[in-house]
Amino acid sequence: MNIYLVTIRLPKNPAHDPRNKVTGACPANNGLCTDVTGEHHTYMMMASTIDEVRTAAEKRLSPGAHITRIELG
């Protein structure tokens, strides 16, 4: 098994203020996030192959979101 970093992009949030970031539950994984209203979020995932990661990550996506990057950790 490998550890992968998955970065997703959510639809633009009109409440997002890059000068006043909000800390709270991450919309990608419910962990702690220092910019919950931002568009980009990264989380870790364990899998054997990048294809497994892509398939699992796509199932977790909310409407309008997409994967921007998958990296081997």
SELUMVO-654798 format. One record per residue: residue in one letter; z, y, x negated of N, C-alpha, C in turn. Coordinates in Angstrom, 2 decimals. Layout:
BEGIN
<'A', <Z, Y, X>, <Z, Y, X>, <Z, Y, X>>
...
***
This chain:
BEGIN
<'M', <0.00, -1.19, -0.84>, <0.00, 0.00, 0.00>, <0.00, 1.25, -0.88>>
<'N', <-0.69, 2.26, -0.42>, <-0.76, 3.55, -1.10>, <-0.20, 4.64, -0.19>>
<'I', <0.22, 5.72, -0.80>, <0.67, 6.89, -0.04>, <-0.46, 7.91, -0.05>>
<'Y', <-0.84, 8.35, 1.14>, <-1.90, 9.34, 1.30>, <-1.33, 10.61, 1.93>>
<'L', <-1.90, 11.73, 1.57>, <-1.60, 13.01, 2.22>, <-2.75, 13.31, 3.17>>
<'V', <-2.41, 13.57, 4.41>, <-3.40, 13.86, 5.43>, <-3.20, 15.31, 5.89>>
<'T', <-4.24, 16.11, 5.79>, <-4.17, 17.49, 6.25>, <-5.06, 17.64, 7.47>>
<'I', <-4.47, 18.22, 8.51>, <-5.22, 18.45, 9.75>, <-5.27, 19.94, 10.04>>
<'R', <-6.25, 20.30, 10.82>, <-6.37, 21.69, 11.27>, <-6.29, 21.69, 12.79>>
<'L', <-5.35, 22.46, 13.29>, <-5.17, 22.61, 14.73>, <-5.95, 23.83, 15.21>>
<'P', <-6.21, 23.91, 16.50>, <-6.87, 25.11, 17.03>, <-6.02, 26.35, 16.73>>
<'K', <-6.68, 27.47, 16.59>, <-5.99, 28.74, 16.30>, <-4.96, 29.05, 17.38>>
<'N', <-3.77, 29.42, 16.93>, <-2.67, 29.75, 17.84>, <-2.55, 31.27, 17.90>>
<'P', <-2.73, 31.86, 19.07>, <-2.64, 33.33, 19.16>, <-1.26, 33.87, 18.79>>
<'A', <-0.23, 33.03, 18.82>, <1.12, 33.47, 18.47>, <1.36, 33.46, 16.96>>
<'H', <0.40, 32.97, 16.17>, <0.58, 32.87, 14.72>, <0.53, 34.25, 14.07>>
<'D', <1.57, 34.53, 13.29>, <1.64, 35.76, 12.50>, <1.91, 35.35, 11.06>>
<'P', <0.91, 35.36, 10.18>, <1.11, 34.90, 8.81>, <2.16, 35.69, 8.03>>
<'R', <2.51, 36.86, 8.52>, <3.56, 37.66, 7.86>, <4.95, 37.36, 8.40>>
<'N', <5.02, 36.56, 9.47>, <6.30, 36.22, 10.09>, <6.26, 34.74, 10.46>>
<'K', <6.32, 33.87, 9.45>, <6.21, 32.44, 9.67>, <7.46, 31.89, 10.34>>
<'V', <7.25, 30.91, 11.21>, <8.32, 30.31, 12.00>, <8.60, 28.91, 11.48>>
<'T', <9.88, 28.60, 11.20>, <10.29, 27.27, 10.76>, <10.73, 26.46, 11.96>>
<'G', <10.32, 25.18, 11.98>, <10.72, 24.31, 13.09>, <10.06, 22.95, 12.95>>
<'A', <9.93, 22.24, 14.07>, <9.33, 20.91, 14.09>, <7.82, 21.01, 13.90>>
<'C', <7.31, 20.28, 12.92>, <5.88, 20.30, 12.61>, <5.08, 19.69, 13.76>>
<'P', <4.02, 20.35, 14.19>, <3.19, 19.79, 15.26>, <2.41, 18.55, 14.82>>
<'A', <2.34, 18.27, 13.51>, <1.62, 17.09, 13.03>, <2.50, 15.86, 12.94>>
<'N', <3.81, 16.05, 12.66>, <4.66, 14.87, 12.46>, <6.11, 15.04, 12.90>>
<'N', <6.44, 16.14, 13.51>, <7.79, 16.44, 13.98>, <8.82, 16.59, 12.86>>
<'G', <8.39, 16.58, 11.60>, <9.29, 16.87, 10.49>, <9.48, 18.37, 10.38>>
<'L', <10.21, 18.82, 9.39>, <10.45, 20.24, 9.19>, <9.19, 20.91, 8.64>>
<'C', <8.86, 22.06, 9.20>, <7.66, 22.81, 8.81>, <8.04, 24.28, 8.71>>
<'T', <7.54, 24.95, 7.69>, <7.86, 26.37, 7.51>, <6.83, 27.30, 8.14>>
<'D', <5.86, 26.73, 8.85>, <4.84, 27.55, 9.53>, <4.32, 26.81, 10.76>>
<'V', <5.18, 26.60, 11.74>, <4.83, 25.77, 12.90>, <3.67, 26.32, 13.73>>
<'T', <3.43, 27.60, 13.69>, <2.34, 28.17, 14.48>, <1.02, 28.23, 13.71>>
<'G', <1.05, 27.85, 12.44>, <-0.15, 27.89, 11.61>, <-1.15, 26.80, 11.98>>
<'E', <-2.35, 26.91, 11.45>, <-3.42, 25.97, 11.77>, <-3.40, 24.70, 10.94>>
<'H', <-2.98, 24.76, 9.68>, <-3.06, 23.62, 8.78>, <-1.70, 22.96, 8.58>>
<'H', <-1.69, 21.63, 8.69>, <-0.46, 20.85, 8.52>, <-0.78, 19.57, 7.77>>
<'T', <0.14, 19.19, 6.88>, <-0.05, 18.01, 6.04>, <1.12, 17.06, 6.24>>
<'Y', <0.81, 15.76, 6.27>, <1.85, 14.75, 6.35>, <1.45, 13.56, 5.50>>
<'M', <2.44, 12.70, 5.18>, <2.20, 11.50, 4.37>, <1.99, 10.30, 5.28>>
<'M', <1.17, 9.37, 4.79>, <0.91, 8.15, 5.54>, <0.72, 7.02, 4.52>>
<'M', <1.31, 5.86, 4.81>, <1.12, 4.69, 3.95>, <0.03, 3.81, 4.56>>
<'A', <-0.88, 3.35, 3.70>, <-1.96, 2.48, 4.13>, <-2.57, 1.81, 2.91>>
<'S', <-3.40, 0.82, 3.14>, <-4.07, 0.12, 2.04>, <-5.35, 0.82, 1.62>>
<'T', <-6.06, 1.41, 2.59>, <-7.35, 2.04, 2.28>, <-7.45, 3.40, 2.97>>
<'I', <-8.36, 4.20, 2.47>, <-8.58, 5.52, 3.07>, <-9.17, 5.37, 4.48>>
<'D', <-9.94, 4.30, 4.71>, <-10.48, 4.08, 6.05>, <-9.38, 3.79, 7.06>>
<'E', <-8.34, 3.06, 6.64>, <-7.18, 2.82, 7.52>, <-6.50, 4.14, 7.86>>
<'V', <-6.36, 4.99, 6.86>, <-5.73, 6.30, 7.07>, <-6.54, 7.12, 8.07>>
<'R', <-7.84, 7.18, 7.85>, <-8.71, 7.97, 8.73>, <-8.61, 7.49, 10.18>>
<'T', <-8.66, 6.18, 10.37>, <-8.59, 5.62, 11.72>, <-7.25, 5.95, 12.39>>
<'A', <-6.15, 5.75, 11.65>, <-4.82, 6.02, 12.21>, <-4.63, 7.51, 12.47>>
<'A', <-5.10, 8.35, 11.55>, <-4.93, 9.80, 11.70>, <-5.72, 10.32, 12.89>>
<'E', <-6.93, 9.81, 13.08>, <-7.75, 10.26, 14.21>, <-7.09, 9.92, 15.55>>
<'K', <-6.37, 8.81, 15.62>, <-5.67, 8.44, 16.86>, <-4.53, 9.40, 17.18>>
<'R', <-3.95, 10.03, 16.14>, <-2.81, 10.94, 16.33>, <-3.23, 12.37, 16.64>>
<'L', <-4.49, 12.70, 16.47>, <-4.92, 14.09, 16.62>, <-4.77, 14.60, 18.05>>
<'S', <-4.34, 15.81, 18.16>, <-4.30, 16.47, 19.47>, <-5.69, 17.02, 19.77>>
<'P', <-5.98, 17.32, 21.03>, <-7.30, 17.87, 21.38>, <-7.62, 19.13, 20.58>>
<'G', <-8.82, 19.20, 20.07>, <-9.25, 20.37, 19.32>, <-8.91, 20.32, 17.84>>
<'A', <-8.12, 19.35, 17.41>, <-7.73, 19.23, 16.00>, <-8.71, 18.34, 15.26>>
<'H', <-8.75, 18.50, 13.93>, <-9.58, 17.61, 13.12>, <-8.96, 17.46, 11.73>>
<'I', <-9.34, 16.38, 11.07>, <-8.86, 16.09, 9.72>, <-9.66, 16.95, 8.75>>
<'T', <-8.96, 17.67, 7.88>, <-9.66, 18.47, 6.88>, <-9.64, 17.83, 5.51>>
<'R', <-8.65, 16.97, 5.24>, <-8.55, 16.39, 3.91>, <-7.65, 15.16, 3.95>>
<'I', <-8.01, 14.15, 3.16>, <-7.16, 12.98, 2.91>, <-7.12, 12.80, 1.40>>
<'E', <-5.92, 12.73, 0.85>, <-5.77, 12.60, -0.60>, <-4.86, 11.43, -0.92>>
<'L', <-5.18, 10.71, -1.99>, <-4.33, 9.63, -2.47>, <-3.19, 10.25, -3.27>>
<'G', <-1.95, 9.93, -2.86>, <-0.77, 10.53, -3.50>, <-0.40, 9.92, -4.81>>
***
